[in-house]
Amino acid sequence: MTRTAKTLSSLIFSIILLIGGNAFLMTLLGLRLSIEGVSPGVIGWILVFYSFGFVAGTLFAGRIIERVGHIRAFAVFAAILAASILIYPMAVQAGLWGGLRAVGGFVMAGLMIVMESWFSSKADNQNRASLFAIYQIVFFLSTAGGQVLIRLGDPAGYIPFSLAAILVALAVVPLSLTRRESPTIVQGERMSLRRLYGKSPVGTLGSLVAGLLISAFYAMGPVYANRIGLDVGQVSNFMASAIIAAMIMAWPVGRLCDRFDRYRVMVVTALIAAGCSLAAAFIGGMSAWVLVLFVGLYMGISATLYPIAVAISNDLMDSHQITAASTALLLSYGIGSCIGPVVSAAAMELMGPAGLFVSNATILGLLMLFMVVGPGRRKHPSVEEQEDYYMTTPEVAIAMADLDPRNPDFEEHPAETTEEPVEEESGERREAG
């Protein structure tokens, strides 16, 4: 395991730089638009284009990678993302920024596919659960670290944008210097949303609601913080606390999902998240730290909705359907992420900044209603029949189905050897192959 981690060190550095830079940019954009006095409704529409681009990237970016190879594709995607970041401060225009967000979402999906498929190619039956955990810890910490960078420059200037572009550009270096051959992308089985809903209505809707809530917070959270008067440092704490809380809450909720009925765990989770969301809206104004506490609890708990939805769905699937179901759940999450910023922005225009959390609590209430008295109320497996629970994120689900320890077909794709070849073919020949 130690040798495998050492072999992946260059890739991990690329992940840290890329995820940190992209997370920094996402918060910076919402904050900058709020400082410019753009209305929440317009901000929501601008930022939602990232989700449109990301969903498109999960569907089509893999074709580019297959055509030119992982290293070249990574360099191209990173160059486009870095260039788009540098364009933002040149002109604060809704149409331009919306287009840049769509481009950024598409290439970011491609970058994630490259990194995660490379990461999963190192896994075998002995180390894949550990690698699965390492990847998610690195992802969460890099995202939280990106929030801290907000403190390093005036969001109204160009320096923060330059810093984000530098991080993305530097992410190319470690991966480009690796001596390992590129992994192979394996196209998985597909499952339609209609078929998924027929087998797991709660899993389908839970994934959609999770995408809606998470995207709404990432897009409009900085706007909310700015509108209630938080300074740049407080905005950094506000955003970082939510991400750290998501990582912390993963373990206890996972334990509950293994010991109790996951259906009931989701209902209780949604109830607690809704309560914390309302508390953030109406009690959080007492002080910045009280707000950070409730927002951290809200986001930490809300972030577990997606893995619970995945676990509930997998309990109802045949073993050979798990990978296809994961892809469909990701699509459901993506649809939710395209809705979230627009809904929350409309609520903020109607009710003020608190509308962000009031609308999210309302959506969680509808999810609970669906599960308790709606179509979601149906027979589900007992605790003894449940599959093992694994914390996952939508980002992991893009290209790491093989790394997921629940995948029964994993042995068909054995990990690459960790031995480094004595003589390497040229980079051009490897990529051509």
ABEGO torsion letter per residue (X at the ends): XAAAAAAAAAAAAAAAAAAAAAAAAAAAAAAAAAAAGBBAAAAAAAAAAAAAAAAAAAAAAAAAAAAAEAAAAAAAAAAAAAAAAAAAAABBBAAAAAAAAAAAAAAAAAAAAAAAAAAAAABBAAAAAAAAAAAAAAAAAAAAAAAAAAAABBAABAAAAAAAAAAAAAAAAAAAABABBBBBBBBBBBBBAAAAAAABAAAAAAAAAAAAAAAAAAAAAAAAAAAAGBBAAAAAAAAAAAAAAAAAAAAAAAAAAAABBAAAAAAAAAAAAAAAAAAAAAAAAABAAAAAAAAAAAAAAAAAAAAAAAAAAAAABBAAAAAAAAAAAAAAAAAAAAAAAAAAAAAAAAAEAAAAAAAAAAAAAAAAAAAAABAABBBBBBAAABBBBBBBBAAAAAAAAAABAABAAAAABBBBBABBBABBBBAAAAAAX
